Amino acid sequence: MGTTRANRVGLAITGLILFLGGLTAAVRGAAFVPHHLGAAHVPVTGRFVRAFADAHLWFWIALAAFAVSIAVLALSWLGAQARRPTLRTIRVEPDTRHGATTLSAHAVTDALEEDLNADPYVRRATAGLTGSRTRPHLLIGVTVDPDTDPAAARSSIQEAVERARRALGNDDQPATVRIRVSR
């Protein structure tokens, strides 16, 4: 499941649970159905609930298991925010009537990394492709030395990105470049 879909599902479930909890509290507080939810002036955990919880050990085990599963789901959802799915192949021919030409994403990113790493202004470069097979997005990370001329390094990096765009046959290829200065 992609990050976007996981976010939508997670937020929908969380929103539904919070909505139903709030609705239940409002209905109980307004005393609309006191025979089902209890009277508004009576504590939610009355004698019956406390006696039931005290008499059944499995209740506490189930409650702990539920809390741990919620914590695991929350942590995995949080971890999904940091992941960015990378592409393995990209489609070079956009019109499927002319055939389906695909290209290894590693071929593109490796060539771009080699091009950038051969540049005298660049100390280290990494590249990746995200997005969809038909609309990939280049992510480029470049580390330069502190004494590097910023304008010359930027121009050199931009030329390498333009060469990659021409190789992909897409002059409008979206790209994000992050430039860091080494210590």
Backbone bond lengths (Angstrom), bond angles and torsions (degrees), N, CA, C in turn:
res aa  C-N    CA-C-N  psi(-1)  N-CA   C-N-CA  omega(-1)  CA-C   N-CA-C  phi
1 M - - - 1.451 - - 1.522 107.71 -
2 G 1.323 116.62 130.42 1.448 121.06 -179.16 1.523 111.65 -71.36
3 T 1.324 115.12 163.51 1.460 120.33 -178.19 1.514 111.51 -60.73
4 T 1.321 117.41 -41.22 1.462 120.73 -179.09 1.522 111.07 -63.59
5 R 1.321 116.59 -46.24 1.462 120.08 179.90 1.529 110.57 -66.35
6 A 1.331 117.56 -40.22 1.465 120.98 178.22 1.519 110.49 -62.47
7 N 1.327 117.38 -39.32 1.464 120.50 176.96 1.515 111.20 -63.01
8 R 1.316 116.70 -45.71 1.464 119.78 -179.29 1.522 111.55 -62.66
9 V 1.329 116.19 -46.54 1.464 120.13 -179.68 1.529 110.33 -64.32
10 G 1.324 116.59 -47.20 1.469 120.56 -179.55 1.515 112.46 -61.56
11 L 1.321 117.05 -44.10 1.462 120.27 178.58 1.518 111.83 -68.36
12 A 1.318 117.70 -36.24 1.461 120.14 177.99 1.528 111.13 -65.43
13 I 1.328 117.01 -43.95 1.468 120.37 179.23 1.527 110.48 -66.26
14 T 1.335 116.76 -45.44 1.461 120.09 179.06 1.525 110.69 -61.87
15 G 1.316 116.91 -44.72 1.460 120.84 178.69 1.520 112.55 -62.28
16 L 1.338 116.87 -40.88 1.459 120.44 178.86 1.525 111.28 -64.52
17 I 1.335 116.52 -43.73 1.468 120.22 178.95 1.523 110.52 -62.59
18 L 1.327 117.51 -45.88 1.464 120.50 179.81 1.525 111.58 -65.72
19 F 1.323 117.05 -39.00 1.460 120.40 177.89 1.528 111.41 -62.86
20 L 1.340 116.00 -47.16 1.461 119.46 -179.76 1.530 111.60 -65.46
21 G 1.336 117.13 -38.20 1.465 120.09 176.61 1.513 111.85 -63.67
22 G 1.317 116.98 -44.52 1.463 120.98 178.00 1.516 112.44 -65.55
23 L 1.330 116.18 -39.96 1.460 120.29 178.08 1.527 111.13 -64.11
24 T 1.335 115.97 -42.23 1.464 120.06 178.30 1.526 110.73 -62.65
25 A 1.338 116.95 -43.44 1.465 120.09 178.93 1.522 111.30 -63.70
26 A 1.335 117.06 -40.02 1.463 120.07 179.28 1.526 111.32 -66.77
27 V 1.341 116.87 -41.63 1.469 120.48 179.75 1.522 109.83 -65.93
28 R 1.339 117.79 -41.60 1.472 120.76 179.43 1.523 110.49 -66.98
29 G 1.348 116.77 -42.58 1.461 120.48 -179.66 1.517 112.40 -65.15
30 A 1.318 117.59 -31.70 1.470 121.31 178.81 1.521 111.96 -85.63
31 A 1.332 116.43 -4.66 1.478 123.11 178.21 1.525 112.00 58.76
32 F 1.332 117.41 41.85 1.467 120.73 177.71 1.524 111.79 -72.23
33 V 1.320 117.67 -41.53 1.468 121.65 -179.90 1.537 109.39 -132.40
34 P 1.328 117.51 71.31 1.470 119.42 -176.01 1.527 113.28 -66.12
35 H 1.329 118.40 -24.37 1.463 119.46 -179.54 1.534 111.55 -73.30
36 H 1.326 119.48 -18.13 1.469 122.11 177.25 1.534 112.37 -101.14
37 L 1.317 116.25 -44.13 1.465 119.91 -174.72 1.529 113.18 -101.45
38 G 1.286 118.29 -9.63 1.462 122.14 -177.93 1.515 110.90 95.20
39 A 1.314 114.67 161.86 1.463 120.19 -179.73 1.519 109.70 -71.35
40 A 1.326 115.23 153.59 1.453 120.51 -175.74 1.526 112.11 -66.54
41 H 1.339 117.87 -30.39 1.463 120.71 -175.97 1.543 113.24 -88.43
42 V 1.329 117.63 -5.15 1.467 122.17 -179.52 1.528 109.10 -93.44
43 P 1.359 118.00 136.24 1.465 119.12 177.65 1.534 112.13 -58.37
44 V 1.321 116.61 149.37 1.461 121.40 -178.55 1.525 109.91 -63.57
45 T 1.309 116.73 -42.64 1.464 120.22 178.26 1.524 108.87 -95.47
46 G 1.295 115.21 81.50 1.464 121.32 178.97 1.521 111.78 -77.74
47 R 1.325 116.18 -171.35 1.463 122.04 -178.35 1.525 111.93 -58.96
48 F 1.306 116.97 -40.91 1.466 120.30 -178.00 1.523 111.48 -62.81
49 V 1.330 116.75 -45.09 1.465 120.85 -179.19 1.522 110.31 -65.27
50 R 1.350 117.20 -44.65 1.461 120.33 179.16 1.523 111.20 -64.05
51 A 1.326 118.25 -40.63 1.463 121.28 179.14 1.523 110.54 -66.12
52 F 1.313 116.87 -40.71 1.463 120.67 178.19 1.528 110.93 -62.12
53 A 1.350 116.54 -46.71 1.461 120.82 -179.51 1.525 111.27 -64.38
54 D 1.331 117.29 -38.14 1.470 120.82 179.36 1.518 112.03 -69.41
55 A 1.304 117.91 -31.60 1.459 121.62 -175.57 1.530 113.74 -86.07
56 H 1.314 118.37 -15.99 1.462 120.89 -175.08 1.529 110.70 -123.88
57 L 1.312 116.39 107.46 1.463 121.90 178.80 1.530 111.56 -64.10
58 W 1.339 117.03 -34.70 1.457 120.55 -177.93 1.524 111.41 -61.19
59 F 1.342 118.31 -27.10 1.458 122.03 178.69 1.523 110.24 -60.05
60 W 1.338 116.87 -45.78 1.453 121.20 -178.96 1.520 111.38 -70.66
61 I 1.324 117.12 -35.73 1.467 120.66 177.20 1.525 110.13 -65.86
62 A 1.325 116.50 -43.68 1.471 120.68 178.46 1.528 110.77 -64.81
63 L 1.324 116.48 -39.69 1.466 120.21 178.90 1.525 110.79 -64.88
64 A 1.351 116.86 -41.37 1.467 120.62 177.86 1.532 110.71 -65.72
65 A 1.338 117.64 -42.32 1.463 120.95 178.76 1.532 110.68 -62.86
66 F 1.314 116.54 -40.12 1.465 121.20 177.87 1.528 110.17 -63.19
67 A 1.332 117.33 -44.49 1.465 120.94 -179.47 1.520 111.15 -64.83
68 V 1.334 117.26 -41.09 1.466 120.62 179.02 1.526 110.50 -66.13
69 S 1.333 117.94 -40.94 1.470 119.94 179.61 1.526 110.94 -65.92
70 I 1.320 117.90 -37.03 1.472 120.53 176.27 1.531 109.74 -64.55
71 A 1.347 117.10 -41.10 1.462 120.61 179.10 1.531 110.92 -64.49
72 V 1.332 117.55 -41.50 1.471 121.07 179.20 1.526 110.33 -64.94
73 L 1.328 116.77 -43.56 1.467 119.84 177.37 1.522 111.45 -61.46
74 A 1.324 116.95 -42.21 1.464 120.69 179.90 1.526 110.89 -64.51
75 L 1.327 117.25 -41.78 1.466 120.10 179.24 1.525 111.93 -67.98
76 S 1.331 117.61 -38.81 1.466 119.18 178.37 1.533 110.59 -68.25
77 W 1.322 116.82 -35.89 1.457 120.71 176.33 1.526 109.89 -64.85
78 L 1.326 117.03 -41.96 1.452 121.07 177.68 1.525 110.53 -64.09
79 G 1.332 117.27 -40.93 1.463 121.22 177.71 1.515 112.23 -64.40
80 A 1.323 117.26 -32.85 1.467 120.80 179.51 1.522 111.55 -66.01
81 Q 1.318 117.45 -23.53 1.461 120.00 -179.93 1.524 111.31 -69.68
82 A 1.322 116.89 -28.80 1.459 120.82 -178.14 1.526 112.21 -83.79
83 R 1.323 117.31 -22.54 1.463 120.19 -178.72 1.523 109.90 -79.65
84 R 1.292 113.71 142.45 1.468 120.18 175.26 1.511 105.89 -128.83
85 P 1.320 117.51 112.77 1.467 118.47 -175.94 1.526 111.97 -64.55
86 T 1.324 115.88 132.92 1.452 120.58 179.05 1.523 109.35 -100.49
87 L 1.299 114.89 151.64 1.459 120.89 -179.61 1.525 110.40 -85.62
88 R 1.324 116.01 148.96 1.470 120.74 174.43 1.518 110.69 -100.67
89 T 1.320 116.06 -34.92 1.464 120.38 177.00 1.519 108.37 -137.00
90 I 1.322 115.28 155.97 1.460 120.73 173.96 1.520 108.05 -127.97
91 R 1.315 115.70 152.61 1.458 121.20 179.48 1.519 108.22 -92.36
92 V 1.332 116.17 120.62 1.459 121.39 -177.57 1.527 110.52 -86.23
93 E 1.313 117.36 -38.34 1.467 121.72 -179.71 1.532 107.76 -91.14
94 P 1.345 117.66 108.21 1.462 119.22 -176.94 1.532 114.10 -71.21
95 D 1.324 116.76 -26.51 1.469 120.54 -178.37 1.532 108.26 -95.83
96 T 1.323 117.42 110.03 1.466 121.30 -176.57 1.527 112.47 -70.45
97 R 1.329 118.20 -12.03 1.468 119.82 176.62 1.525 110.65 -69.05
98 H 1.336 116.59 -23.68 1.459 121.10 179.58 1.530 112.02 -93.36
99 G 1.301 117.14 3.99 1.473 120.97 -179.25 1.513 110.50 116.44
100 A 1.298 115.05 175.53 1.457 120.53 -179.95 1.522 108.78 -121.04
101 T 1.312 115.79 99.11 1.454 121.10 178.77 1.516 108.44 -100.89
102 T 1.332 115.73 121.96 1.455 119.72 178.32 1.519 109.55 -118.08
103 L 1.309 115.45 157.85 1.449 122.60 -178.06 1.517 108.07 -136.18
104 S 1.305 116.59 138.91 1.458 121.10 177.35 1.526 109.44 -63.56
105 A 1.320 116.22 130.22 1.463 120.27 178.85 1.524 110.61 -64.41
106 H 1.338 116.06 -33.06 1.464 119.11 178.53 1.525 111.46 -64.87
107 A 1.317 117.23 -32.99 1.469 119.75 178.18 1.525 109.92 -62.62
108 V 1.318 116.17 -42.07 1.462 120.88 -179.51 1.524 110.32 -68.06
109 T 1.331 115.78 -50.63 1.470 118.91 -175.62 1.528 112.10 -69.28
110 D 1.333 117.32 -36.67 1.471 119.56 177.79 1.524 110.88 -64.11
111 A 1.336 117.33 -42.69 1.466 120.88 179.18 1.531 110.67 -64.04
112 L 1.334 116.20 -41.18 1.461 119.51 179.40 1.529 110.75 -66.84
113 E 1.324 117.37 -41.29 1.466 120.66 177.50 1.525 111.11 -62.45
114 E 1.341 117.11 -43.16 1.471 120.26 177.82 1.520 110.91 -61.73
115 D 1.330 115.84 -42.79 1.465 120.39 179.37 1.523 110.20 -61.21
116 L 1.313 117.03 -46.15 1.461 120.03 -178.38 1.527 112.06 -71.30
117 N 1.330 117.56 -39.59 1.465 120.28 -179.06 1.528 112.18 -68.14
118 A 1.339 117.84 -22.49 1.466 121.28 176.55 1.526 111.46 -78.95
119 D 1.306 116.79 -12.47 1.460 122.18 -178.93 1.535 110.05 -72.26
120 P 1.337 118.12 133.33 1.474 119.55 -178.75 1.534 113.70 -66.95
121 Y 1.334 117.74 -20.66 1.467 120.50 -179.86 1.531 112.68 -82.80
122 V 1.310 117.20 -17.32 1.463 121.98 -172.90 1.521 109.73 -101.60
123 R 1.320 116.05 128.94 1.461 120.65 175.26 1.522 109.90 -85.29
124 R 1.345 116.81 -44.41 1.465 121.55 -178.77 1.524 108.72 -152.07
125 A 1.341 115.81 142.38 1.464 120.01 179.32 1.519 109.93 -137.80
126 T 1.330 115.82 143.52 1.462 122.53 173.10 1.514 107.94 -130.75
127 A 1.328 115.44 151.20 1.464 119.77 179.98 1.521 109.23 -142.35
128 G 1.303 115.74 149.79 1.458 122.12 177.11 1.516 109.90 -150.53
129 L 1.322 115.58 161.27 1.462 121.51 177.61 1.519 108.75 -121.15
130 T 1.316 116.79 128.87 1.462 122.25 175.07 1.523 107.57 -126.02
131 G 1.305 115.79 -176.58 1.460 120.58 -179.73 1.512 110.49 95.81
132 S 1.325 116.02 -146.96 1.460 120.64 -179.43 1.523 109.55 -107.55
133 R 1.320 116.18 166.40 1.470 120.62 -179.60 1.525 111.64 -63.77
134 T 1.320 116.79 -31.01 1.463 119.82 -178.64 1.530 112.02 -90.35
135 R 1.325 117.27 -19.76 1.476 121.23 -179.56 1.532 109.33 -136.34
136 P 1.359 116.87 70.28 1.462 119.51 -178.40 1.530 111.89 -73.16
137 H 1.319 115.07 158.09 1.456 122.40 179.15 1.522 108.08 -126.92
138 L 1.318 117.30 124.91 1.466 122.29 179.76 1.523 110.22 -81.48
139 L 1.332 116.71 130.16 1.461 122.51 172.31 1.522 107.28 -115.87
140 I 1.314 115.98 121.19 1.459 120.45 -174.57 1.528 108.58 -126.07
141 G 1.323 115.55 131.02 1.454 121.60 174.35 1.512 109.12 -117.43
142 V 1.327 116.54 126.85 1.455 121.51 -176.76 1.527 108.98 -127.66
143 T 1.331 115.36 134.22 1.461 121.47 174.55 1.519 108.12 -112.61
144 V 1.332 115.95 128.85 1.464 121.26 179.58 1.530 108.70 -119.36
145 D 1.331 116.11 161.27 1.456 121.60 176.94 1.524 110.06 -74.06
146 P 1.338 117.82 155.06 1.467 119.87 -178.65 1.532 113.70 -63.39
147 D 1.332 117.84 -28.57 1.459 119.98 -177.95 1.524 113.26 -90.79
148 T 1.326 117.65 8.44 1.460 121.61 -179.58 1.524 110.39 -73.39
149 D 1.327 115.39 140.86 1.464 121.39 175.54 1.531 107.99 -69.71
150 P 1.335 118.90 115.11 1.466 120.99 -175.38 1.528 114.01 -60.35
151 A 1.320 117.16 -40.56 1.467 120.23 -178.46 1.526 111.02 -66.84
152 A 1.321 117.00 -41.20 1.463 120.64 179.71 1.524 110.65 -68.20
153 A 1.340 117.08 -40.44 1.466 120.78 178.59 1.529 110.28 -64.37
154 R 1.321 116.46 -43.55 1.472 120.37 179.32 1.517 111.03 -62.05
155 S 1.310 116.49 -43.83 1.462 121.16 -179.82 1.531 110.53 -63.86
156 S 1.310 116.52 -41.86 1.461 121.21 179.88 1.534 111.26 -65.60
157 I 1.332 116.49 -41.66 1.471 121.28 178.28 1.518 110.06 -65.56
158 Q 1.328 116.64 -41.57 1.456 121.16 179.59 1.531 110.92 -62.47
159 E 1.325 117.64 -38.08 1.465 121.19 177.61 1.537 110.69 -64.38
160 A 1.329 117.36 -40.33 1.471 120.94 178.71 1.528 110.39 -65.09
161 V 1.326 116.74 -40.12 1.470 120.39 177.82 1.524 110.41 -65.23
162 E 1.330 116.98 -40.27 1.465 120.53 178.01 1.532 111.07 -63.44
163 R 1.329 117.76 -38.94 1.463 120.74 176.78 1.530 110.52 -63.56
164 A 1.318 117.01 -40.18 1.472 120.42 178.00 1.524 110.19 -65.37
165 R 1.324 117.10 -40.23 1.472 120.43 177.98 1.527 111.22 -62.75
166 R 1.333 116.61 -43.24 1.465 119.64 178.43 1.527 110.88 -64.25
167 A 1.330 116.63 -38.75 1.470 120.24 179.44 1.523 110.78 -64.51
168 L 1.319 117.14 -33.82 1.465 120.78 178.30 1.526 112.06 -82.63
169 G 1.324 116.70 -10.34 1.460 120.40 179.89 1.518 112.51 73.86
170 N 1.340 116.80 28.15 1.456 120.94 -177.93 1.520 108.86 -139.98
171 D 1.331 116.18 99.35 1.467 120.46 -179.59 1.522 112.45 -69.31
172 D 1.336 116.92 -17.92 1.467 121.54 180.00 1.525 112.23 -99.54
173 Q 1.337 116.91 16.35 1.466 121.76 -178.50 1.529 109.78 -56.22
174 P 1.356 118.25 117.75 1.461 118.83 179.31 1.525 110.66 -69.38
175 A 1.327 115.35 141.50 1.459 121.12 -179.53 1.522 109.40 -146.51
176 T 1.309 115.29 141.41 1.459 122.02 174.06 1.518 107.16 -118.61
177 V 1.330 115.92 123.97 1.464 121.25 -179.36 1.514 108.59 -116.03
178 R 1.324 115.28 126.19 1.471 120.95 175.95 1.523 107.40 -112.60
179 I 1.308 115.74 119.35 1.468 121.38 -179.08 1.520 108.48 -106.65
180 R 1.330 114.62 126.03 1.471 121.16 177.09 1.521 109.05 -117.50
181 V 1.299 115.26 150.68 1.459 120.70 176.28 1.525 106.93 -103.72
182 S 1.335 116.36 128.41 1.469 120.16 -179.46 1.527 109.36 -72.95
183 R 1.308 115.50 162.82 1.468 120.34 -179.43 1.494 110.89 -91.99
